[in-house]
Amino acid sequence: GAQGFCHTRASPQPISVSNTRMVAGENDERKDFTTYWTSDHSAPTLENMMLDSEASKMDVLERPEILSELPTLTGKAVFELGAGIGRFSGILAEKASRVVALDFVEASCAENRRAHKHLNNLEVVCADATRVDYPEGSFDLVFTNWLLMYLTDEEVQAFAEKALRWLRPGGHLFFRESCFHQSGNAKRRFNPTKYRHPEDYSRMFSGAVQSDGSRFQLCATNCVEAYAQMKGNVHQMWFRWEKVDARVSAKQACYLSTQQYTLAGLMRYEKIYGKNYVGTGGDEVSDKIRIAAGDTIKTGCRGLDVGCGLGGTILHLADKCPQTYWHGISFSSELSAVAGGRHVDRPRNQRDAVSFETVAEFGIPASQLNYPQNSFDVAIMRGALMHLDMGDKAVMLRKMSRMLRPGGKLLVLDYTVGKPVAKCSEDLQGYCSARVFNLLEHVQEKELLERYFKVEMIDVTQDLKKCLVAETSRIEEQFAPSADEPPGSPKKDQRSALEHQIATAVSEVFPAVNDATASSAAVAAMEALKLHLDADREDAKTRAEDLKWCREQWAVKRAALDAGELQWHLFVATKP
């Protein structure tokens, strides 16, 4: 029952099915999902919940791992969807103030109630997750374990919007899903499961925004290590999101305003900078950072990369410096989702050496980057400090000083300016504004760092000029029109002639096929050809847009460099 619920508000109740929006064309898929669980896999057992014969062995390691990634539960209201027999329900209810555990299989709900009848703050609800709603701000945590892969894309997007509304400000959403392919070894008569790419979930949940501007910020994502260890399966993925308010969202939206870190934007950058890089210099600059760090990077050292992008720098350092350990901090959910999705497919030694985390508000609040004193031997900020305003730069540097051990090094690589930005060209001012760059003159940045560190400043502006020349060449190679641009769609008479030729060829190769079937095959082939031609034309259009954009942006940087307005400096800051 709900006796343990807070008495200051009425216990929220699910809405009725008749009030639920049904999406056209989804009824058959919903029936498949329903049949899959209510008929084929309805037995209320652990093996059935995990769809694996070794469920009891895996549960010993897997369940504690999932629970270790949750935010605090003390005094919190939790909504668990797809609760099944209550593998997590009882543990959640033992800590939280109240838990609503929902599942649409009555046998599973009955077992959950039976197993946890002693918990009066746990309410078990038998309902379909796609047809339930609760008042705004009802919960502090929305938790699911293997639910979204049994929903259509439209249902996942609708769930993202609902979950955002259900959560209180600062509340968390946690979900775990099978990505890419099937995991459990249970026999299946049929399998309607949606094995998505992690980036699909990033897109769906990053796109959910409330009318007041609140949205989700990805805090962390990783594979379930228990599955990786026991089954060699790195495609069980978990995601933890936080609901951030409109002010935080506005700053994040400004940070992403140029669409730099959409999947398409990231792929564009990688074509210019190299795999896993979203900034100038690629591996060559990573090596320059490694050399500047000197003997602080040695066996057993621990490093922090704040503003790590897709992780190119620390992946390179981990490869070049074995038995060193690196933690990457991202400011962007989009970057984190891509980096996390790739990371699970890397060799085990790389996954052990490199980890990733996402922070809100550029890591400035006390709750962010809150590592123990002297945690790291070396820290890197490659094109990150320049994103912060003056007040936040000082806060960040104080945090970095605290986290570094005495003698540890902070390496800051930033664009700097030869004169105040306000006195620079309008083009450079616009470039900086669009990217939330708050650039300092190199002397100012050195003085700021000297509040906390002993600082050596290295002018690498000539390296930047060389990089821009190489990048300009790659831009033309990657995006300039090719000699064989895609043709237009066949004209009506050409289409008829092609269809006739295809139908004739089908009849010749398969004499037993009748004329109607051969004609249908020809029509299908022409439709497939049209899809390919349309895709080729769209790709050519995108490349033309990318070429125009890149030429404009790189022209601004080259002009600013030639005028002495834009510079590049590497600061090697040692903690006393």
N, C-alpha and C positions, 0 to 999 in steps of 0.2 A: 504494500500500500504506500500512500504518500504521506503518512503521518509525520515523517521526519522533515518534511519540506518547511522552508522558512515561512513563518506565519505573517510576515509583513506584506506579502503579495499572494494572490491566489495561484495555485499550481496551474501552470499553463496547460491547456488541453489541445490535442491535435484537432485540426479542422477536418470536416467530413470529406469523403471522396468526391461528393458532388461539387465541392468548392475548389477542387484541384484542376488546374489547367492541363488538359491533355494535348499533346503535340500530334498533329496529323501525321499518319504513316507510321507511328511508333507502336500501335497496338500489338502487331505481330511480334515485334521484338520484346515487348513487355511480357507477352504470353510465354515466349521462349524462356526468358529469365525466371518467370514464375514457375514454369514446369520444371526447370533445371533444379530448383531448390525445394519446391513443395512436393515433387513426385520422385525425382531421381536421387536427390541427396538430402532427404528430409530427416533421416535418422539423427536423433540428438546425441551424437557422440563426438569425441575429440577428433577422431580420425576423419569423420565426415566433415567437421568444421574446417579442417586443414587440408582436406582432400589428399591425404597422404597416409600410407600404412605405417610410417614411422613417426606419426604425429606426437606420440607421448615422449619420445626421445628429443624431438626438435623443440617441443614446447618448453622443456626445461631450460634451454638457452635462449630461445626466441622471445618468450614472453617477458622475461626480465629486461632484455635489450629494448624492446618497444617501450616498456614502462619507464626506463631510464631516460628516454628522450622527451618525456612529458614535462610541462611546466608544473609549478606547485599546485597541489590539489586541495590543500587545507582550506576549509571554509568556502570552497568553490562549488558552483552548480555546473554539472556535466551532462551533456546530451550525447549518448552513445548510439550510433546507428549501425545496423547490421550486427547486433550484439550476439546473435546465435544463442548458444547454451550458457553464455555468461562467462567466457574465459577471462574477460577483463572486468566485467560488471562488478563482481564482488570486491576486487582489489580497489577499483575506483571508488566504490561506495564506502569502503573502510576508511578512506581519507577525506573524501569530498563531503560537503554538507548535504548534497542531494544529487542523485543520479537518475536520469530517465534513460532506460535501456530499451531500444526499439528493434524489433525484428518482425518479418512478415510470415515466418513459419511458426505456427501455433505450438508444435511439438517442442521446438527449441525454446520458446518463451516459457512453456510449462516447466521445462528442465531448469531454466534460469531461476524461476520463482522457487522451485523446490530446493535447489542448491543454496539459495541465499535468503530463505524465508526469515532468518534471524536479523536481517538488515532492514530496518523500517524506514531508511532514507533512500531505498532503491525502489523505483517504480518500473515495472516491466510492461511495455506497451506492444501489443501485436498490431502492426500496421505496416503499410508499404512506405518506404522512405521517400518515394516520389510523390506521395499523396498526403503528406503531413506538414503542418506548419505550427509555429509557436510565436508568441508576441515578441516584438523587438526587444533586445537586451535581456533575454531570458537566461542566458548561459555564459559561463566564463570559459568553458572548453567544449568544443564539438569534436568528438572522437569517432573515427571509423577505422576498422581493420578489415580490408577486403570487402569493400562495398562498391566503389565507383566503377570498378571494372565490370559490374553487372548493370550499369546504366548506360544509356545512349549518350552521345556527345551533348545533345540538347538537354538531357536530364542532368548531366554533370554541371553544365553551365547554370541551369536553374538552381541546382543545389548550392553552387558557389554563391549565388546571390542571396539565397535564403540563409545560408550559414553565416554570411557576413552580417545580415540583419539580426539573426538570433544572438550573436555575440555582443557582449558589453565592450566598451572601449578598452583596448589592451588585452582582450580575450584572445584565445588561441584556437586554431583549427589544426588537428593532427589527422592525417590519413596515411594508410599503408596499402600499396597495391602491387599486383604482379604486372611487370612491364615487359614488353617485347614478346614474351611467349609463356606457355603453360609451365607451371612449376611442380605441383603435386603429382604423385604417381597413381592416383585413384583412376579406375576405369570410368570412362564417360561414354554414355550412349550417343550424346552430341554435346557440343561445347559452344555456347553463345557468348562466352566471355570476351570482353574488349581489352586486348593487351596493347595498351597505348605506349607511346614514347614519353619519357618524363617531361619533355618540352611541351607536349600537349597539355599536361596538367598545369604547367607554368602559365601557358597562354590563357587557359580557361579561368584560373583563379586570379591571375594578375589583372585580368580584364573586368573583374567584378568591382563595381563602385556604387556606393550608396548615394542618395540624393544630397547628403551633406558633405560628400567628398571622401568619406571613409573608404578604405580599401584594405586589401591584404598585402602584407610584406612578408616574403619568404625569409624565415629565420635560419633554417637548416634543412638539408636533405642528404640522404645517403642510402646505400644498400643495407639490407639486414645482414649483418656479419655472420649470424648463426647459420643462415642458409648458405653463405659463401663458404664457411668452414666445413659444414656437414655435407653439402651437395655440390659445391663448386658453382653455385647459382648466385650471380651478383645482380640479378634482375628483379629481386624483391626490393622495392623502393619505399622509403617513408619520407614524408614532407611535414614540416611544422611551420605554420603561418601565424602571424600576429595581425590583429585588426588595429590599424593605425588611423589616427584622426585626420581631419581635413588639412590641418596645418602641416603635419608631417608629409601627407600625400602631396600637397602643393609643392613642397621643396623637392620631393622625389620626382614629381611630374616635370618640374623645371629641369632637373638633372637629365631626364630622358626625353626632353622636348624635341630634340633633333632626330628622334627615332634611331639614335646610334646603336642602341642595345636591343632592338628587336632581333629576331633570329636572322632575318635578311640583312640587317645592318651589321651583325657580327660576322656573317659569312663574307660580306663585302670587305670588312676590315682585315680578316684573315688572308684574303687574296692579296692584300697590300703588305701587311706586316709579317705574315707567317702564321702557322698553325698555333692556336691558343694565345695569340696576342691581339690586343685591341689598341695598342699604342706603338709609337715609333721605335724602331731599332731591333726588334726581335731578339734572337739568341745572342747577337753580337753585343748588344747593350747589356744583356744579362751577364755576359762574361766580363764586361767592364765593371759591373757592380761586384761580381765575385772577386775580381782582382783588387778592387778598392777596399773590400772588407778585410783582406789579408788573412791573418791566422785566426780571426774570430770564427771563420767557417772551417771547422775541423771535425774530426770524428766525434760523434755524440752531441754536436751542437744543435740548438733549437732556435729556429728562425721564425719570424712573423712577417708576413707581407700584407700591409694594410692598403686596400685598393688593388687587389690582386688580379682583377679582370677575369680572364679565363684560366689563369694560373700558369701562364707561359714561363714567367721568371722562376717560380719555385720548382716547377717541373724540371726546368733546365738545371737548376742548382742541385736538386736531388739526384739527377742523373750524373752530373759532373763530380759531385761530392758524396760518395756513398756513406751510408750510416750517419746521415744528417737528417733532421726532421723539421718539416715546414708546415706552418698553418697559414692559410690564405683567408683574408677578410675581404668580403665584397660589400659594396653599398647598394647593389642592384639585384632584385629578385630574378630578373631576366638573365643576367650573367650567371647567377648562382645555379639556376635550373639547368642551363646548358653545361656549365662546368661539372655539376653533380651527375648529370646523365652520362657524360663522357667518362667521369672518373671511375665509375663502377666497372667499366670494361677494361680498365688498365690492369697490368700485372699486379699480383699481390704485393710485391716489394714496393711498387710505386704507391699503392693505396696505403700501405703502412707508413710510408715516409711523408706523404702529403695529405693534408686534410683541409676542408673548406668550411666557412661559416659566413652567414649574412648578418649584418648589423643594421639597425635603424638609425636614422638621423646622423649618418656618417660616423657613428661610433662615439658621439660626444656625450650623451647622458651617462650618469654614473652606473647605470645598469648594463651599459655596453662596454666591451673591451675591459671587463672587470677581472683581469687575471691577477694572480698573486704577484707581489713584488719580486723582482729579479727572476722572472719566469723565462726570459729569452736571452740568448747570446748575441743575436743580431736581428735587426728589424729593417724592413725596406718600405719606402713609400715612393713608388715609381709613378709620377704623374698623379698623385693623390692629394698631397698637401695643398696643391694649387686650386683644388675644388672648394676649400674651406674659406669662410670669411675670416677676417683678422682675429676676432675673438675666439673663434673655434680653432684656428691654427694653434694658438697658445695653449688651449685646453688639450688638444691632441698631443702636442709636444710634451706637455707635463705628464700625460698618461704614458707616452712612449718611454720617457725617462724613468718612470716608476717601474715599468715592466722589464726594462733592460737591467742586466746585472752590471755591477761596476766593471768598467773596461769594455763593456759591450758596445757595439756600433749601430747607429741608425744611419742608413743611406737614403738620402732624399734626392730624387732626380725630378726637377721641375722646369717648366718653361719659366723664364723670368723676362723682365722688360728693361730696356735701356733708359726709359723715362716713365713717369706715371702713366698708367693706362689711359687716363682722361686726356692726356696730351698726345696719344698715339693716333694713328689713322682711324677713320670711322670704320673701315673694313675690319681692322684688328679688334676694335672695341666690340663690333657686332659678333665677331668670331668668339671672343671671350664670353660675352653675355649669353650666347646661345648654348654654351657648354658649361655654364656656371663656373668659369675660371675667375679666380681672384688672384691675379698675378702681382708679384712684388718685384721691385728692383733687387738685383742679386745681393747688394749690400744690406738691404732691409731684411731679406730672408736669412742671411748669415747672422745678423744681429739678433734676430728672433731665436734662432737655434742656439745661440751662445748664452741664452738665459739658462739653459739646462745642460749644454754639452760643450766640449772642446771641439772646434769646427775647422776642418780643412775644406776649402772651396776649390772645385776644379771646373774650369770653363770648358764645356764640351760643345760649344756652339758650332765649331767646324764639323764635328761629328754629325750634328743635326743637319747641316747643309748637305753632307754626303748622303745621309739617310733620305732626305727629300728628293735628291736627284734619282736615287735608286727606286724610291717609291713612285715617283712620277713615271718612270719607265714601266714599272709593273702595272700601273693604272692603265696605260695605253695597251699593254699586252693583254690584260684581263678583260677590259671593257670596250675597247675600240671595235667598231663593226668589222666583222669578218668578210672575206671575199665572197662567201657563199651564204648570204643572208637567206632566211626561210622564204619560200615562194608563197604567193597568195593561194587562196582556196581554188580548186579547179572550177572552171566555168561549167555551165550546165551541160554543154555538148561534150566537154572533156570528161565530166563525171559519168555521163551515159556510156561513153566509149570505154572508160576504165572498168565500169561495172560489167559491161559485156565481156571484156577480155578476162576479167577475173572469173566470171561465171563459166566461160568457156574452158579456162584452165582447170577449174574444179571438176567439170564434167569429164575432161580428158584424163585427169589423174585418178578420179573415182567414178568409173563408168556406171556403177550401180546407183549413184545419186541422181534423183530426178531433177528436172529443170527448175522446179519451184525452190527446192532446197539449195541448188547452186546459186540461184538468184538471191536468195536470202543471205547466203554466205558472202556474196559480192557486196550487198548493201551493208552488211556488218563490217566488212573490210574497209569500205569507204568511210563509214562513221569513225572507225579507229584511226584512219589516215587523217581525217579532219581534226580529231582530238590532238594528234601529234603535231600537226601544222599549227593549230591554235596555240599549243604550248610553246612551240618554237618561236612564234611571233611574240608571245608574251615575254619570253625570255629575252628576246632581242630588244623589246621595249624597256625592260628592266635594266639591261646592260647600258642602254643609251642614257637612261636617267641616272644610273650610277656614274657613268663617265662624265656627264655634265656636272653632277654634284661634286665629284672628286676633283675635277679640274678647277672648279671655283674655289674649293676649300684649300687646295694645295697652292693655288696662285696667291691667296691671301698670306699663307705662311711664308712663301718664298719672298714676296714683296716686303713683308715685315722684317724678315732676316736681312735682306739687302739694305733696308733703311736703318738697320741697327736697333729696331724697336723690339724684335723678338730674339731672345737668347736662350741658351740651355745650360744649366749648371747642375753639377753633381756635388752634393754636400756630404762629406764623411764626418759624422758627428759621433764623438766618443764620450760615453758617460764617465765622469770622473770617479 
